[in-house]
Amino acid sequence: MCGIIGYAGPKNIESILLVGLERLSYRGYDSSGIAIISDGELSYWKKTGKIRELEKMLRNLSIKGSIGIGHTRWATHGEPNEMNAHPHLGPNKKVAIVHNGIIENFSVLKEELIKNGHIFRSDTDTEIVAHLIESYMDLGLVQAVESATTHLKGSYAIAAIAEAEPDKIVVCRHGSPLIIGLGKGENLVSSDINAILPHTKQIVLLEDDELAVITPSKVTYKIINGKAITKKSQHIRWDALTQEKSGYETFMLKEIFEQPNVIRQLISKMVVADKQIKLKHIKLGQKDLASITRIIIQACGTSWHAGLYTKYLMENYARILTEVDISSEFRYRQMLTHGNDVVLALSQSGETADTLACLREAKSKYFKVLALVNVKGSSIDRESDGVMYSYAGQEVGVASTKNYVAQLVAMYLFSLHMGRIKKLISPQELAEKISEIKRIPDHIEHILAQTDKIKAIAKKYANSQEFLFIGRGVNYPSALEGALKLKEISYIHATGYPAGELKHGPIALIDSKLPVVCIAPKTHTYEKMLSNIQEVRSRKGRTIIVASESDTELPKYADDLITIPDVSEDLTPILVAVPLQILAYEIATQLGCDVDQPRNLAKSVTVE
Ligand code: F6R
């Protein structure tokens, strides 16, 4: 987590660092800071809260300098306050660093340094690194950084500046990303390409255990504590992503409303002539794909929910045994392989640390690794053997909306493709299914037109203390996703359950105060859902039912009813996702929550 930006050049350094931090704020936004060397003197500013707080603080200062670093934080060690915000300084304030990652042996190092007389100002692991670097400054900044790293266990991307060498930024990485941007008379470094692209499209990806020395006129590279190396730059073909709300109050609302077009675009990329599915970047031939005997899906959070959905489809259409694992669990278990296993990583950002670690571990055990990502050029994109894109465009709102729906559609098409390759689906069936999914964007538009109605329902329940979401089969993941959306942006406790599990425990929660969101479109478990809804009602639970439009039975049992157009069972989760996003959104805004940047969260989880 956390975002790093560094700039060496003649332009307005304050503005470059602040704009960079804004672009990185999806990686964390609980505090931020910058450090600059001006006239040979190191100065720094830090502020708790969103980047705009730092911006306000700097507004009337005229900051000059040609070397600077900045950081936006997602707290790991130490609470999010000014003292713990980056940059961190050495004891004599002659060195400043920003850091992304976790120093796992920090308490041992801290104890040793305290014994040697060091006094610390913060609770962070990062400050130890600043102290170590400053203690080695007799060797010069590059060697000081290198020597400091010999003490570190864990993951890090570090950018360091020092008063004694005011013309450079020294950066290095081990386990956390760093990208160098090569400009004309200026150079940059950042955790993300997107913060660099407004300045230059020529980039260099720093690899693990490499170090770079950045000055306005050049960048040199070496292995940490090793020899000098040369690195090739690459030209990025896409433009810097823009972050415009386009008239919407929030990014999340904008992204919810973008969904019809996102799906149209995705289908146009994945479907040829209305009858064939093409996977341009998958790099495995039909024979290889047909020989897959097991798919192990790796993902976290919302992407994990998309993975659960994929299991139903892949087993149904392609008869391929599919397991779905939360990456932070899978990576610490035995990865047993038999036959032709493939690991499939699902990730919006392509940078989620646990998913990336699983992918690397799986590759080291000779699994083939495929991925579905949204962010091109991300680590998971680069490191997978074959990739699919969800083509959702930039998702700024921390709660995933349009990418989730795009993941479902992409995995639906991928499963059909696998079924077709294995000759389990006929060309005609495939064409019919493609024709049906092409109508999904219109159906979503129809649901979006019900926003005011869902808003009224949200108003009614906004003060509830908790919610239960239930669903079955393909809509069990929908229940999990509905609950996650609500809790992450409204801070109301919500749990998703497979409806059949109610009687094994959660039914004890039901009373007249508990809203139960019952996801019950027409599917083959519809009758079972009906019984579960009766069980909820018998215990006076308040039912918000999501049903198919043609259903005449369920309205009788609904305190509140939300309908979705009638579609085949496997497409229902794609439609169900939309009203549940709106419900969560409207409840959260009723409560005055910051839906785009909810507390404690970050868009991209780049630490374990
Ligand atoms: C929730 C949400 C998160 C992410 C999770 C994985 O709305 O967005 O749960 O889904 O952190 O992120 P990616 O998909 O980037 O790997």
Residues whose N, C-alpha, C, O or C-beta is under 5 A from the ligand:
A	BS01	F6R	C300 G301 T302 S303 L346 S347 Q348 S349 G350 T352 V398 A399 S400 K603 V605
